[in-house]
Amino acid sequence: MATSAPIPVTWTKVSTDPGYFDMVLSNQQRNPPTQQVLATHVDGSKGSMAVNPPSGGWVPAPGYQVNFVKDGGILAQSGQFSITKN
């Protein structure tokens, strides 16, 4: 994944999911662990979106996950992935 390009994020909504959620990039393998809010009030019915990089760009490292969060609780979590330099 390039360090300055948007990343595509897709999901499948089920009937018990809230209508809106926040998207957080997390890396628990970094020291200290990091969390970066990527998007707020995401419309869950859309099923996908391109997420722009944070102001400092994507930091290359392994161990990232995208969390879908509502009221401080994790609703869903991606598998781990790496961000690499292009």
C-alpha positions as CSV (number, residue, x, y, z in Angstrom):
1,M,0.0,0.0,0.0
2,A,1.4,3.4,-0.9
3,T,2.1,5.9,1.8
4,S,0.1,8.7,0.3
5,A,-2.8,7.1,-1.6
6,P,-6.3,6.6,-0.2
7,I,-7.1,3.1,1.0
8,P,-10.3,1.3,0.0
9,V,-12.3,0.0,2.9
10,T,-15.3,-2.3,2.4
11,W,-17.8,-3.9,4.8
12,T,-21.1,-5.8,4.9
13,K,-23.8,-4.4,7.2
14,V,-26.2,-6.6,9.0
15,S,-29.6,-5.7,10.5
16,T,-28.2,-5.3,14.0
17,D,-25.5,-2.9,13.1
18,P,-25.9,0.8,13.9
19,G,-26.6,3.1,11.0
20,Y,-23.4,5.1,11.6
21,F,-19.9,4.4,13.0
22,D,-16.4,5.8,13.2
23,M,-13.4,4.2,11.5
24,V,-10.2,4.0,13.4
25,L,-6.8,2.8,12.2
26,S,-5.1,0.9,15.0
27,N,-1.6,-0.7,15.4
28,Q,-1.0,-2.6,18.6
29,Q,2.4,-3.9,17.4
30,R,3.9,-0.4,17.5
31,N,5.5,0.9,20.7
32,P,3.6,2.7,21.9
33,P,0.4,1.4,20.2
34,T,-1.2,3.9,17.9
35,Q,-4.8,4.8,17.0
36,Q,-5.8,7.3,14.3
37,V,-9.4,8.3,13.5
38,L,-9.8,7.9,9.8
39,A,-13.5,8.9,9.4
40,T,-16.4,9.8,11.7
41,H,-20.1,9.3,11.2
42,V,-19.6,6.8,8.4
43,D,-22.9,5.7,6.8
44,G,-22.9,1.9,7.3
45,S,-25.4,1.4,4.4
46,K,-22.7,2.5,1.9
47,G,-20.7,-0.7,2.2
48,S,-17.4,1.0,1.1
49,M,-15.4,4.1,1.0
50,A,-11.9,5.4,0.0
51,V,-10.2,6.7,3.2
52,N,-7.6,9.5,2.7
53,P,-4.3,9.3,4.6
54,P,-3.9,11.1,7.9
55,S,-2.1,14.5,7.7
56,G,1.3,12.9,8.2
57,G,0.6,10.2,5.6
58,W,0.4,6.5,6.1
59,V,3.3,5.3,8.3
60,P,4.8,2.2,6.9
61,A,4.7,-0.7,9.3
62,P,3.1,-4.2,9.8
63,G,0.3,-4.9,12.2
64,Y,-2.4,-2.4,11.3
65,Q,-6.1,-3.1,11.7
66,V,-9.2,-1.0,10.9
67,N,-11.8,-0.8,13.7
68,F,-15.4,0.2,13.2
69,V,-16.3,1.9,16.5
70,K,-19.5,3.2,18.0
71,D,-19.7,4.9,21.4
72,G,-16.2,3.7,22.3
73,G,-16.9,0.0,21.6
74,I,-15.4,-1.9,18.7
75,L,-18.2,-3.2,16.4
76,A,-15.9,-4.9,13.9
77,Q,-12.2,-5.3,13.2
78,S,-10.3,-6.1,10.0
79,G,-7.6,-8.6,9.8
80,Q,-4.0,-7.3,10.2
81,F,-2.3,-5.7,7.2
82,S,0.9,-3.9,6.5
83,I,1.5,-0.4,5.0
84,T,4.6,-0.3,2.9
85,K,6.4,2.4,0.9
86,N,5.5,2.5,-2.8
